[in-house]
Amino acid sequence: MSAHARIDAIDFWRGFALLTIFADHMPYSALAHVTHRNFGLSDAAEGFVFLSGMSAALAYGPRFLDGRIGAGLRAVGRRVLTLYGVQIVLSLLALGIVMLVALMVDDDVMEDEDRLVLSNPGRGVLAILGLAHQIDYSNILPLYIVLLFAAPGLIMLARLDERLMLTASAAVYLLARACSLNIFAWQLLFTIGLFVGLRLKAATHFKSTAPFNGGLFAMCLAVLLLSAFIVTNGFGLVPGLWDGVRGNLDDDKRVLGIARLVHFLALAYVVHYSGLTQLGRRAAIFAPLCLIGRHSLPVFATGSILCTIGLAVMDEDWPSMPYSLIVLAGGLVIHYLVASYLSTRPESQRNRTVIDRPAGGFLGAGIALGAARASPPTILSSRRSAHTDGFT
């Protein structure tokens, strides 16, 4: 296997998450009504953070686990600087787009926060540089910067004991919930992704993926069916069910509510053992989604700018079907074209070798902590991965 091998299932689901995020946030998106957030308590954001944790483990874990701490810190630092630079560029571009549309078309497109930035440019620039001013569709980057900062410490805890890493993360989650520190609540899902990625990567430090447990699979499937029943108002048979139940559920996205977390973990376990990834591998869409997921940072930036343009231009007077569907389809095609162009660059050719991981292969790894551990699968080795992190 090449030293630059990739796990294509990660790229596939990351590409799926990116397109789902775009479809959910693009104004007047027809697909926003059929994405999986309409049938459960979690959405693509949970999947993306989880996959980012997995990718960070694959990219940086070996350095820290092998004692090359300096090299690991330098690699993480370079990536953080890249993410920070992209965030600043996105913020400035988005502000420029809103200003242009406000001057040429409609002043109402400018939000109060944008007006505050422009009313005092000095303070506004400092707010952007300090990540205090964030556009609606790229605020996941500041979150990921914070999570990536924490990754070295978390991996070092895992080097001592993987349970120590998870326990520390859970404690931070509870503290963040108690103190309303929203951004630190999401680190729990990132840490779970780290845990899964580390178990996939290393054959000595971590043993294996969690073996199949029929009872756990049935419980996860029941969670998904019950969630779908509630969110869809009993599949349309019980009007008002969701509104009546929601107040009793801890599903606040800002603080990664327990209900959202449980739903996502159940979804991950079912996806893993249902063979959905293997089924998707037979579809024509598999390769394009892998390509999009492989170049996630520039693709995500593209989607953020497209959503900002859509928000500024597409108002209540925007014509409905089929125009909205045409715009949405065009945006999805642009995502693919950006990834396709980037894949032609010489440095991209080195990352083409993939690990063909059957039956989903990774999503359920390590979720069942109490399950007995088996020998590590031979299809995954401890050799260096081409994954860089959640935003390649």
N, C-alpha and C positions, 0 to 999 in steps of 0.2 A: 504494500500500500504506500502511496506517495506520502511524503512528509507534509504535504499541503492538502491532505484529504479533508473533505467536508462531510458533514451529516446532512444529506439533502432534505430530510424530513424537517429539520429546523428551518432551512431556507423556505421550504414550501409553506409551512404554517406562518412564518413571519411575513411572507408575501401575501398570504390570505388575510392576515391581520391588518397589514398596511392598506390593502384595497377596501377592507371593511371599514376601517377608520375614515377613509376618504368618502365612502358611500354614506356613512352615518353623519358626516359633518357638512357635506356639500348641500347648499340650500336647494330645496325643492327636489331632493333626491328620491326617485321612485324606489331605489333599492334599500333606502333607509327603513322601509316598512317591512322588509323581509330578512334583514340581517338577524343574527342569532340573539341580539339583545332584546328583540321583541318576543322571544320565547323562553327567556330565562332571566336570572338575576345578575349575571355578569355580561361583559361585552368584550370587544377586541382589545381594550386597554389592558385588562388582566392578562390576556394571552401574550401581549407584546412584552409586558414587564417580566413575566415568567420566562419567556424565551430569551429575553435580554440577560437574565440571570444565568441561564444555561450557557449561552454563548460566551459570557464573561468568564465562566468557569473553564470552558474549553480553551479560551484564548489566553488567559492569565494564570489559571490554576497551576499548571505544571511548573511555572517559574517559582511560585511561592512554596509549593509542596516539595520541590527539589532543593530548597534553600537559596535560590537565586533571587533574593528579596529585592536587591537593588535593580536588577533587570526588570522584575515585575513592576516595581514602582515607576520606573521610567516608562514602561509600556502603557501603564494606566494613565500616567501624567500626560503623555502625548495624546492619548485618546480623549482625555478630558478637555485639553486645549482645542482639539479639533471640534468637539461638540460645542464648546463655548463659542468658538468662532462662527460656526454655522448658525447658532442661536442669535448672535448679534446681527449677522447678515440678514437672517429671516425677519427679525424685528424691524430693521431699518427698511427693508424692501416692503414689508407689509404696511408700515407707516407711510411710505412714499405712495403706495398704491391707493390707500385710503385718501390721502391728501389730493392726489390727482383726480380721483373720481369726485371728491367733494367740490373741487374747483370747477370741474368741467360739466358735471351732471347734477349732483344732488348733495347739498351740504349735510343732509340728515344721516348720511352713511357713517359719519364720524362719531364715534362713541365718546363719552365724557372723558375716559382715560386718555384717549388720543388727543383731545383738546387740551388737557392738562399738560401733556408732554410738549405740545407745540406752543402753549402759552408761555412756557419757561424752558426754552431749548436747553439751557445749561443743565438744569435739574433733570430735564427729560432724557438727555444723553446719559447722565449718570445713572438714572433709573434703568435704562436699557442695558448699560454696561454691568450694572449690579444685579441684573436679571429680575429687577422689581417690576418692570413693565414687560408683560408677555402678551403676545397675540394669542387669540383663542385656539388656534390649531397647531401651535408648536410649543405649548407649555409642557409637553412631555419631555422635552430636551433638558430643561432645568432639573426636572425630577431625576432623569437618568444620570445627569452629572453628579448629583448628590449620591445616588445609589452606587455609581462607579467609584466615587471617593471612598465609600465604605467597604467596597469589595476586598481590598487587600487585608483589612483587619478581620473580615468575616472568614476569608480563606485560611488565614493563620489560625483562627479558632478551630476551623474544621480540621486543620492539620493535627491539632491536639486531640479533638474528638468532634465528630460531625454533630453529635447531639448537643454539644456545648454551643456550637454556632447557632443551631436552631433555637435553643433555649434563650440565648442572649437576644436573638432577633425577636422572639415572642415577647420578651420583657420590654424591649424598646417599643414594640407595637402597642402593648398595654399602656405604657407611659405616654406615648404619643396620643393615644385615644383619650387618656385622662386629662392631658394638657392641651388638647386641640392642636397638636402639631401635625397637621395633616400629611405633610410630605414624608414624615418619618414612619407613618403607618404603612405606606406602600412598600417599605423595605422588607417586610415580612414575605411578601410574594416573590420579590427579587431573590431573597435568601433561599427560599424553597427551590427556585430555579437554579441557584448556585449549587445547592445540595444535589439536585438531580444531575446537573452537568458534571460535577466532580465525581459522582459515582459512575457516570458513563465513561469518563476520561481515564481515570487511574485504575490500574488493575491491582495495585498493592495497597494504596491508602484507603480505597473504598471497594467494597466487594462486588456488588451486582445490582441490577435493577430488581424491583420488588416482584416476586413471583405472583402469578395469577391467584386471586382469592375469589371464589364464586360468590361467597356471601357479601364481600365488600363490593364486588361488581354489581350485585343486585341492589345493594343499598344506594350506590351512586346512581344507578339507573332510576331508582325510585325518587331520588332527590331531583333529578332532571325532569322527570315526568310531572312531579308535584309542582315544581317551579313553573313549568310550561302551563300547567292547568291554572295556576293562580294568576300569572302574568297575562294570560289571554282571556281572563274572565271565564274560566271553565270552558275554553275553546268556543267562547261565544254563547254558552248556555246559561251562564250565571252572571248577568250584568252587575257591575259594581263590586265584584269579588276582589279585584286587585286593589281598588281604593280602600276597601274595608280592611284588608289584611296588611297592606303596606305599612301602616303606622305601627304594627307590632313586629316588623322585621327590621333587623339591623342591616340595611342595604345601602347605606349612605356611601356613594362612590368617593367622596372627598377623603374619607378616612378608611377606605377599604373595609366596609362593614362585614361582619362575620358571615352574614347570609351570602354576600357576594363571594367571599373567599371560599366558603364551603361549596357553593355552586360551581365555581371554576375548577376546584380540585376534583370534584365529582365528574365534571365534563372532561377534564384531562385524563382521568383514569379510564373512563368509558371510551374515549377516542383512542387511547393507547391499545386497549385490549379488544376493541371491536374490529380492528384491522382497517380503519377508515383511511389511514395514510396509504396503505398498500392498495386499496381500491382506487384512491385518487391518483396513484402512480400510473394507473392504466389509462387515465383520461388525458386528453390533449392539453388540458389547462395546467397539468402538473409542471411541465418544463417552464412555461412562462412565469408561473408563480414562484418557482425556485429562483429564476433569474431576478425577479423583483426583490425577493427576500435576500438575495445575495448582495444586492446593492441598496440596502435599506436606508442608509442615511441620505444620499442624494434623492432617492425616490420619495422618502418622507418629506424632504424639503420641497420637492416639486408639488406634492399633494397639499402641503400647507399654503403655498403661494396660490395654487389653483382655488383652494377653498376661500382664501382671503379675497381674491378677485370675484369669486361667485357671491360672497357676502356683500361686497361693495356694489356689484352691478345688478344682481338678481333681487329685485324688490317685490312687493306685493302685486305690482303690475306685470310681472314677468309671465309670459304665456305658459300655459300648462303643457300637457302632452301634445305632440311628441317632442317638443323643443327641449324640455327639461331632460328627457331621456337621452336625446342626442348629445346635449352638453355633458351629461354624466358619462356616457359611453366614450366621448372624446377625451374626457379626463382620464379614464381608465386606460385608454390606448396610449396616452402621453406617458403614463407611469411605465408602461411596458417599453415604449420607445426609448425613454431615458435609460432604463436598465439595459436594454439591448445595445445601445450605443456604448455604455460604459463597459460592457462585456467584451467589446472589440479591442479595448486597450491592451497593450502587451502585458501589463501587470495582472490583468484579470485572467489571462490564459493560465497562469500558475495555480489558480484556485479552482480549476474545472473538475479535478478528480473528486468523486463523491464516495461516501460510504452508503451503500444501499442497505438501509436498515429496515427490515421487513415489519409489516403489521403495526405501523406507527412507531414502534421501536424505542421511543424515548419519553413520551409524555407521562407515562405512569411510573417512570423510574423513581424509586425511593419514596413514593407517596405513602405506601403502606409500611410505616416504620416498624411495626411490630411483627412483620412477616419474616420468616426465616430467610437467610441469605444463601444463595447458591454461588457457584463459580462464575466469574465474569464471562460474558459471551465473547467468543473468539472473534466475532465480526468487528468488534471495537478494540483497538489497541491503545496503548499509552503513548503512542507517537504524537508528535506535535500536530496540532490542528491548524487549518487555514482560517478558522473562525477568529474574528477579531473581537467582537462583542455584539451587543444587541443592534448596533448601527454599523454595519460593515460598509 
